[in-house]
Structure formats: C-alpha cells, structure tokens
Amino acid sequence: MTRIGHGFDVHAFTERRPLVLGGVTVPSERGLAGHSDADVLAHALMDAILGAMRAGDIGQLFPDTDPAFEEADSMVLLSRVASLAREQGFSLIDADCTVAAQTPKLAPYREQMRQTMAHAMDVDVSQVGVKATTTEHLGFVGREEGIAAWAVVLLDRVMP
C-alpha cells in the first residue's frame, strides 16, 4: 500500500535565537519562535510522514505543553517519527520539501539540509528534496515576519 502525506508549518521570527532549518544552523540575525528549536522545515516533514501514516500530527506526538520538548532538537524528533513509521511497516519512498523565506538566502544550505534530514530518517539523501523560495515580498514571509515550509512524502507499507 502506498500513501501520500502533506505537511505545513510556519513560525514567526524572534530575537536571540539561532535559525535552524532542516537541522542546519543558518547564519541569521534572528531565529524562529517555538517550543522546540522551531525548525519549521523539519516540522512540516514530520507532519507529512505522520499524515501518510494516519497518525495525527507533531502537536499530538510532541505537545508544546510538555516541558520535555522545550528546546528539543527537531532532528531527534524527526528520527523518532521515522522510527515510528518503520515500526508500523512503512518505508519512505520520497520526500519533497519547500521552505519560503524572504531572508536569509537559503540556497547555500540546501544540500546540507537534505543530508541532515536524510541522516535523521536513516534514508539515502536521494530520497529527500529541499527547495527554497521567496514570496516576492508578499505576505508575512515577504514582510520578513517569519518562515513557512511545506512537505509531501510518499510512504510504502508492506501489508502482512
């Protein structure tokens, strides 16, 4: 059985925090606000995987009301989601991610993001795509108020 999942996440910029995207710390004057490390790209990817599994979302799995997940490393959480998928008989066929940020420029970090997320999921880097775009100064992303990310995944499950 093949399943598709879609994930979306958004975080606002905040001061005095590192900017972490796809497990990579990107040089920036501002980071993203959130309970964990606020890795908007990894969060969208986790939600896509959980969606394909019909297993809810990261808010259910890692609630922001739980102090255990405060400042959590999203690569650790992504690894847990990927392990949960494998435990339930799913394997990742492909993941494609898009991150929208007016600033900073992300192209120099895309390959490292792909590698870092693939490593966290224990899959080949060829199975993870990352694209970066701006919104041509439109909306909250264009006004440099935050960053948005989308992800789609294709999972396969061998039925017993």
Secondary structure, 3 states (H helix, E strand, C coil): CEEEEEEEEEEEEECCCCEEECCEEECCCCEECCCCCCCHHHHHHHHHHHHHHCCCCHHHHCCCCCHHHCCCCHHHHHHHHHHHHHHCCEEEEEEEEEEECCCCCCHHHHHHHHHHHHHHHCCCHHHEEEEEECCCCCHHHHCCCEEEEEEEEEEEECCC
